[in-house]
């Protein structure tokens, strides 16, 4: 019984610490989401007309052509899931990687 009481006290301390730190964690998370939001808009402005066909990592689901795709692409890049995306967007002009000249989006 004494061991259970000690464990309950330790769990109570951990829970109290988490409740005290929750506002700081929420502020940090909102700041991170605001930063990703701004970079998603900047990415849409810079890379919206990049050709997404015939690319290994830039495809229909991971591109900067609309806000949701760019937002989730940046979240993927921030977590380290999409390492090759930066290399695909940093390529020079070639036959396979050129921007489209017309605005259809």
Secondary structure, DSSP 4 states (H G I P E B T S, - for coil): -HHHHHHHHHHHHHHHHHHHHHHHHHHHHHHHHHHHHHHHHHHHHHHTTB--TT-SS-SSSSSSSSHHHHHHHHHHHHTTS-STHHHHHT----SSS-B-SS---
